[in-house]
Amino acid sequence: MNILFRVDASIQIGSGHVMRCLALAERLRDQYANVKFISRLHKGNLNNFIMERGFDLIKLEKPSNKIDIEELMKPDIQQYNKWLGVSEEQDAQDTINCIIDKKINWLIVDHYALGEKWGMQLRPFVKNIMVIDDLANRKYECDLLLDQNWFNKYENRYYELVPETCIKLLGPKYALLRPEFAAVKTPLNPKTGKIKRIFVFFGGSDPHNITEKTLHALCQPELLFLEADIVIGENNSHQNVIKKLVENRHSTRLHIQIDNIASVMANADLAVCSEGVNTWERMALGIPSISVITAENQKIMSEELNKNQLTYLIGEYSNVNADLIAESLYKMIIDQNKITEQRNRIKNIVNVHGCEFVTDWLIGTLSYGEWKVKQAKKEDMNLYWLWANDKDVRNNALNKELISWSTHKKWFTEKINNKNSVLYKIEVDNKPIGQVRFDIEKNFARIDYSIGKQFRDRKLGWKLLKIALNEFHNNYPNTVAGEVIPENIASAKIFESLGFKKSIVGNNYFFTKKPKNVILSNA
């Protein structure tokens, strides 16, 4: 598969978007996908870092406008748009110019400034689009959406923001962590409530320089006994001051743009940090934290984590100083129960294999998820209509005309109320991936099935049809039959591989199969 990432890093954007995309990209590459990146030449970009990780990268032109960092931190969607440096339409066209005449199976975009308009422009040039997001503040044109953030109730977080056929991967189960976190977590020694070593990280660029404030806090006499690991990115503009502070404090180490952050973090008893990608890395290793909101997009999640005692939030960057950080550290040090309680709450929040799960949804066999056959319900009407009017479904159907909503509504209502029609919706981890229908006609049942376009060309149709057949034959003793046009080679192969007998009726293939060892579930 050919997979393309559209992601940026800059002084304003930070490094987190690129870092989580790299984690996913490396897992995809391990599964033999051909992976490339497109990134703009912003000040503070990580383009060289991406290429050092062995990925091909296409560089988009450097924006000409100058942007004020403080202005960008205001809670306004338009501010996120300025992070792009060009208009959304221009960025879409620039991206199209890079990929035209290339076969792209998945275009993965991780950018707060790119939404539905951008996706609609790219749609004719790629097979599938995936969005990685944290904000749920705009509409998206995509086939798969990932939001790895933790919320008490996230099921409706993207309601009406994505197409109904979009698969939504929500929560830290899908956190994009590098393999090193799984490797470090396994031999991790149990922690006590005692704090001896601190991990400090406020993102790659840390534009508000909370790192320096934390170092001043750690230099207060009652905290000098603590060991500290300070992590910054290569784009941190306060490097020189931070280096001097680190040099003047004993048992303090400075790490700049490191690859082994998991092993550094694993030694910590407590983190002082901002919320972002690193949140899930810390939780994966069971490290409690004192957190500071450093950007507007962190606010909702930070407050939610604090409310549920998954972090200790001390405020927004503008209200945080060295004395407040020192006071908060001292409180945690003398209250070991507070540390232990937070560690117990976070230990099962994050799955260190999130990259594997996401990769499976993108290019795999969906073997990590639980497959289920469910009866279609009235609320599935629109989803079935969208599936039925998919271009490939119509091309492979006996009737190739688009189906109007009024026609579909009447048809669907009749079908779910007809005892001779059995409509199955196939789900993986409660996410619908396709449908199988059996229309009982005298001595046999005619099969109709389809799979969501995200999952085609991956040999999943065989499994989808097999589990539906098993469910049907557990309840009905009928011979089943499927009619396939000659051009639909994939379906013909699936029927043959499932043991159907092939014949020719008119211009089409006709496949039939009698049930074996029928066990009626209500017998």
N, C-alpha and C positions, 0 to 999 in steps of 0.2 A: 504494500500500500504506500501511496505517496501522501505524506502529511506535512502541512505547512502551518507554522505558528506566526501570528501577527501580534507582536508584543513590544513594548518600549520600556526602557529605564531612563531616568533622568534625575536631576537634583530634586525636581518637584515630585515626580512619580515614585522615586525610590527604586529599590532593587528587588522587592518581593515578588512582583509579577513575573519578572524574568526568571528568578530562582525557582519558583514553583513550576513554571513551564519547562525549565531544564530538567527538573526531576521527572516530569511526565515524559519528556522527549527521550531521556535516556532509557526509560523503561520501554518505550515504543521501539527504540532502536534495537534493544535487546531482543525484541520479538520480530526483528528483521523488517521493520518498516523503514522506508526512506524518508528521513526527516530533514526539513529545512526551516530557517527562520527569516522573517522580514522584520526589520527594526529601523526606526528613524534615527538620524544622527543628532539626537538631542545632546545638550551639554550634560555630562555625567552618564552617558550611555554605557551599557555593558557589552557592546558589540564584540570587542576583542575577547572578552571573557567567554562569550558564547562560542566563538570560533576556536578558542583554546580547548573547549570541551569537545571539539571534533565535529562541529556542525557547520554546514554551509549556511551562509548568511547573505541576504540581499539587503543593501543599505538604501534607505529612502533619504531623500534630500534633507539637509539641515534646515529647520524653520528659521525664517529671517527675523521674526519678531522677538523682542525681549519681554520676559515675563517676571513680574514681581512675586517672590515666593509667598510673602504674607498675604497678598491679594488672593493667591490660589487656595488658601486654606479656608476661605469663606464657604458656608454651607449652601452652595448654589450649583446646580447642575452645569450651568454655563461655565463655571470655573473649571470643572473637569474637562470641558470641551477645549479650553485654552491649553491644557496639558498636551494636546495633540500637535499644536503649532501650525496646523493648516485646517481647512474646513473638513468636515466629515466626508463630503462629496469628493474633495480633492484626494483625501487619503484612500478612499475606495478606488478611485481611478488609478492612483499610483500603484496600488496593490494589484489591480487588474492587469496593468502593463507588465507586471513582473510574472504573472502566471498564465497569461493568454497563450493558448495552444498547448498548455500543459495539463495533464490529467491529475487532478487533485482529489483524492478520496475524502480527506478531511481537512478543512481549514479551521484552525483553532485560534480564536481571538481572545486576548486577555487585556482589555483596555477600557477604562471608565468613560472614555470619550467616544466610543464606537457602539452604536446601537442598531435599531431596526433599519434605519435608512441605509447605513453602511452594508448591513447584511443583504438587503434587497438588491443593492447594486452588484454585490459579489455573487449572488445566487446562481445566475446563468453560467458561471465559470467554474463552479466546484460542485462536487457530488453532495457533500454534506458539510454543515457548519456546526462547530461546537463553540459555546461561549463559556468562559470562566469569569465569574462575577462574585462580588461581595455585597453589592448595594441594593439590588432589586428596586431601582429608581427610574427605570425607563423600559421601553419595549425592545424586544430582541427578535431577530430573525434567525432561528437556529433549529437544529435537529436534536441537539443534546446540550443541556446546560448543567454546569457544575458550580455549586456554591458550597464550599467546604466549611462554612462557619456554623457555629453552634447557636441555636435559638430554642427556647422552650417549645414554641409551636412554629415550625417552619413549613408545614405541609402546604399552606396557602400563600407562602411568601411570594411566589411568582405567578399568582392567579391573574390571568388576563394579560400577562406580560410576555408570554411565549406562546407559539402555536400549540394547539391541543395535541398534536402528534409528537411534540418535543418530549424527550425523556429527560427527567429532572433528577440529578444526583445531588442530594442535599445532606449536609452535615459532615462532621469530621470522620465518618466512616470512609469518606472519599478524600481525605486530606492528602495533598500531594507532597509526600515526604520522600526524601532520597533513601536508598537501601541502607545507608549507614545507620539510620535510626533503628531499623529492625535489628541490625547486627549489634548495636550498642545496648539495646533494650534487653536482649536475651541474657547476657551475663551480669546485668546491672545489680549491684549490691543493694540490699534493703537499706533505706535511710531512716535515721532517727529524727527526732524533732530538733536536734541541736544544729545551730547554724555556724559553720566555720568558713564556708567558701561561697562567694557571690558571683553570679554571671550577669553581666550588664550588656544590653543590646537594645538600641533604639533605631534599628533599620540601617540600611547601607549608608544613606546620606545624612540622616539626623539633622535636618535643616534648623531645628530649634536648639540644637546643642545641649540636649538633656544629659548626654554622656558626661560633659564637663561638670554639670551641676552634681551629678551622682558621684563623680570623683571627689569633688569638694566635700560632699557629705561623708564619704568614706575616710576622709582625712581628719574628721573630728575625733578627738581623743578616745571616746568610748567605743569607736568602731575600728580603731587601728589594728585590732587583733585579727580582723577578717582578711582572708585571702580573696583575691578578686581576679576574674578574667574579664577583660574589656574587649568587646568585639565591635569594629567599625568597618565600613566599606571603603574601597579605594577612592570613592567620590566624596568622602567626608571632608568638608572645607576647613574643619577645625583640627586637622591631624596634628599640627605642630604643637598646639597648646596641650592637646590630650597626651601626646608623647611625653612632654615635660612633666606633666602631673603624674603619669605612670612611673616615670623614672625616679621621681622623688618620693614615691610611696613604696614601702617594702611589700613583698609577697603579692605584687600586682603585675599581671602580664597583659600586654596589648596584642590583639590578633587583628590583622587587616586582610579583608577579603579572603577568608580561609575556606578550604574545602572540607576540613574535618571538624566542622562546628559541633557535630553530635558528640564526639569524644570530649570536646571542651565542656559542653553543657552537662554531660553525664557526671562530671565531678562536682557540680554545684549542688548546694543545699537550698538555695533560694535565688530567684532571678529578679532583677530590676529592669523593666523593659517597657516597650510599647506593644500594642496589640497589632497583629498582622499574621503573616505566614509563620513567623517564629512562635506564635501562640500555640499552634498545634504541635510544633516540634518540642516545645517545653512540656506540654501535657503528655505527649507520647513517652517522654522519659520520666514523668512523674515529678516534675520540678515545680514547686509552688512559686508564686510570683507577686511582686508589687508592681502595679502597672500604671502608666501615664498615657492619657489620650494625646497623641501628637498630630492627629489629622481628623477632620470632620467625619470621614468615612469609617473611622474606628469607634465613634461615639456610641451608637446603638448597641453594637456587639459588646463593647467594654462594659457598659452599664448592665447589660443582661448577664454577663459572666460574673460581675461583682455581686449583683442581686442574688445569684444562685451560689455564691461563695466559692466560685471557681477561680477567682483572682482577688487580690486586694487592691482596688482602684483608689488612687489618692488624688485624682483630679486631672484637669486639662493642662497642657504644657504651659499655658500663660499664667497659671496660678500655682505652679510648682517651682520651688526653689530648693537649695541645698539643705536648708534646715528642715523642711517638710520631709524630704527624702530620708534624712538622718533620723528624724523622729519616728517615721514609719518603720525603718529598719530596726530601730531599737525595740519598738513594740513587738515586732515579730520574733526578735531574739529572746526576749524575756517570756514570751507566751508560746511555749513549745506545742501546746495543744492546738493553737491556731494553725501552725505549720502542718501538723499531723492531719488535722481535719481537712485542710485544703488538698493535701496530697491524696487522701483517701477519696475525695470527691472527683478528682481529675483522672485517676488512674485508669478508668475504663471508658473515657470519653473518646479518645482517638484510636483509630486502627492504623498501625504502622504499615499495613499493606494496602493503603488507599490507592497508590499508583497502580498496583496490580489490578485492583477492581476497576478503575477508570479505563485502563488499557483494555481490559476484557470487554467493556462496553463499546469501545471504539473499534477494535479489530479482532476480538477473540470469539470464543465459542459460548460465552455467557455461562461458563461452567462454575463460576464462583457464586452465582445467584440461584435462588430456589425457583424452579419452574412450577407453575400452577395452571390448571384449566378451570376457568370460571364461566358460569352462564352469563351471557350478555344481558344487560339491563337497559331500561329506558334511558338512563343517563348516558349510555354509550352511543346514543344515536348519532351525534355529531361526529364523534371519532370514527365510526364506521363509514360515514359519508365521506370524510376526508380520505380514509384509506381507499374507498371504492373509486374515488376520482383521481387517485394518483396516476400520473402519466403512464408508468410502466404497467400498472394494474389494468388500465383501460386497453393498452396495446395488446396485452396477452389475454384479454377477455373475449368471449364469443361475441358480445355486444360491445362495440368500441366507443359508443356515444357517451359523452359526459352525462351524469345523472343529476337532474335538478333536485333542489332541496325538497320541494313538495312531493315529487315522485318517491324520493328516498324515505321521507317521513311516513308516507302511507305504507310503503313496502316494509320498512323496519317494524312498524307497529303491528302489522299483520303477522310478520315472522315470529316475533317474540311471544305472540299470543296463540300461535299455531302449534298444536302438540306434535305435528309431523315435521316441524322445523326445529333443529337443535343448533343454537348459535353459541359457539364457544369463543371466549376471549382468552388468549394465552398471555400470561404475565410472568415476568422474571423479577423477583423481589418486589412484587406488587406494582410493577411498571408494565403497561401493555405493549407488547411487541408485534402482535398479529392476531388474526382470527381464522377460525375454521368453522364452516357451516355444513350441516348435513340435512338435506331435504329428502324425507322418506317418501318414496313413490312405489306403492305396491310392495314388491319383494326386494327392493334394493334402496339404498340411500345415496343420493348424488352429493358429491363433495365439492365445496368451493372453499378456497383458502387464499390468504395473502399475508405477507409479512411486511412490517414497516420498512421504508426504503433505507433507513440507517443500517439495517441488518442483512441486506441482500449481498450476494456473492461471497457469503461466509459459511455456506453449507449448514445454515440454521433451519432452513425450510424442512429438512428431513426430520429434525427433532421436534419441531413445532407440530408437524402432521402426525408423527408417531404417537406423541402423548395424547393428542386429540383423538386419534383412532382407539387408543387403549381405553380412554374415558368413555367414548361412545359405545364400544363393544362390551364394556362392563354393565351397560344399561340397555342396549338394543342388540338383537341377534341378526340384524340385517346385513346382507352383502352390501359392500360400499363400492361406489363407482366414481371415477373422475374423468372428465372430458378435457382434452388438451389440444390446442392448435399446434400444428407441426413446428411453427416458429418458436414455441415455448419449450426449448430443449431442456432447460433446467428443471421444470416441473415434470417432464417425462422421465428424466433420470431419477428424480425423487420417488415417483410412483414405482418405478422398476426396482429401485434399491429396497423398497419396503415390501417387495414380494407381490406386487399387483400383476395380474395377467393382462397383456397388451393385445388389443385388436384394433381394427380400423373400421370406423363407422362414418360413411360419407367422406369428407375431406379431413377429418380429425382422428386423433388417437383416442381410444376408449380403454380405460384401465379399470379392472374389477378385482375385488378380493373378498373371499369369504372369511368370516371370523373363525378363529380356532380357540378351543378350550374356553368357550364363552362362560363367564360367571356373572350372573345377574346380581347387581349389588343389593336389590331388595327382594331377592328370591327367598 
